[in-house]
Amino acid sequence: MATPSHSPTQSPPLSTEPSAPRLPIEICERIIDFVAGPVWHRNRPPLTRCALVCRAWLLRCRFQLSPDKVTLRSPSDLASLTRFLDIFPPATAGLSFLDIHGRKDGDTSTADSWVSSVPAILGPLPHLVQLSIYDVDLAHQHPDIYELYSSFNIANADLILVRVSFHHFSHVARLVLATGTAYLVMIDCPSSFPSTDLGTLLPHNVFLKKIYIESATWKNLQSAILFGSDWFLSCPNLEGLSFLEDVTSQTPSPFSPQHAHVWSCVCDLFRRLHSRSVQPEKGIELKILSHPWILLRGGIPGASEELIVSRHLTYARSGENPKLTLERLSGSRASFVSGILQALPLLSSVGFSTVKIQHDMAWSWEDFTPEIWNTVDDALSQYCPFLTHFIFELLDYIEYHDVFTHQYGCIENLKRALFPRTAQRATIERVCVDDDCFIHEVARRWAHSLYILFIVLMLYVVCKRIQEGA
């Protein structure tokens, strides 16, 4: 039988077989996102292969391959980034970290003047979470730098300034206000703080909530506290202010007499912050982190005290009394007690009504005897005349001791034995309610263990007699 043929002008018959099902592009994009992995560890080889599958997959793969962090070191880097964003505009949505390096370390030329043009060339970066500026002199920038950087609008991002120089603190204050950031970090900015009086040049900043200033010496921290105080007071919603001395060599204790002027500035700043007519909802916390705390993080042994001068953080109002917290992070008991005895005289001018001593390290009963802590008790009576509330915070669990566990019987008895004079003039916060403190608990566990041992011995004796009778 002859096979029918079709004319060239006739179209072939339509196929009646069902076509292969195709996934919606939204599901394909979810698969590509899964293949890409987390932001901090992109799987680039699989993504590049996925980009070659079809045009529909190309855009999503490009988006995932676009960098989340960009470092600009020269105008040519800025031009390269601009060309890339012009070709692929969705990449701006994935840019989270932007680092700008103005000039090489030690260079004092005006080669960093291009930094002021970065926001004008890049445009808004809506998903930026951290803007870092390194080695820039604000005096070299265009006068409109503050207006230009307002286009970034990083209200939900951090602003980090590293080795940024300025003639007045107002330059930093205006830059922070222009970006709208709520969290500012300043590291070695500058190596020596200017001593120029700021006058009325400080803008009122309602966005800034936390400031972290790190410097290499106590002298620079003192300058930051002294010359930045007016700026700190111009931020009504400021609720966190931290100063950190970051050094790599052993220096005298931060509470030594030669640093008395620093602590005098700290106390004056705290009183001014505490007496503001308008206070943030969570109150104000002022931290001074001394170099042993950094040495601890670096693994270098040594004494370690962290001093926190703070107000109550929960529903604090301007009428509440200030609180001092002394926390042991590491080191020996002797170094901690010595730090307390040195710190209390330097901070006595504040007039703290609440003092908290926090001991979070490994417990040793030999470190908690009245002979050791009576010196702290005397210092509290001498240097805290307005003390009304005392908190002595210890670990939740300690080991059983044959003598001390039964001698004290309760954590409250231990506190009163260590601080008898403080117990007479202030309320010591109680943690034991219905015999639920750790001393009671360890005693109960020890008694329970003895009871179990007694039962086992009794069963052994009974079994032995049964065997002998048989």
Buried (B, 14 or more C-beta within 10 A) or exposed (E): EEEEEEEEEEEEEEEEEEEEEEEEEEEBBEEBEEBBBEEEEBBEEBBEEBBEEEEEBEBBBBBBBBBBBBBBBEBEBBEEBBEBBEEBEEBBEBBBBBBBBBBEEEEEEEBBBBBBBBBBBBEEBEEBBBBBBBBBBBEBBBEEBBBBBBBBBBEEBBBBBBBBBBEBBBBBBBBBBBBBBBBBBBBBBBEEBBEEEBEEBBBEBEBBBBBBBBBBBBBBBBBBBBBBBBBBBBBBBBBBBBBBBBBEEEBEBBBEEEBEBBBBBBBBBBEEBBEBEEBBEBBBBBBBBBBBBBBBEEEEEBBBBBBBBBBBEEEBEBEBBBBBBBBBBBBBBEBBBBBBBBBBBBBBBBBBBBBBBBBEBEBEBEBBEEEBBBEBBBBBBEBBEEBEBBBBBBEEEBEBBEEBBEEBBBBBBBBBBBBEEBBEEBEBBEBBEEEEBBBBBBBEEBEEEEEEEEEEEEEEEEEEEEEEEE
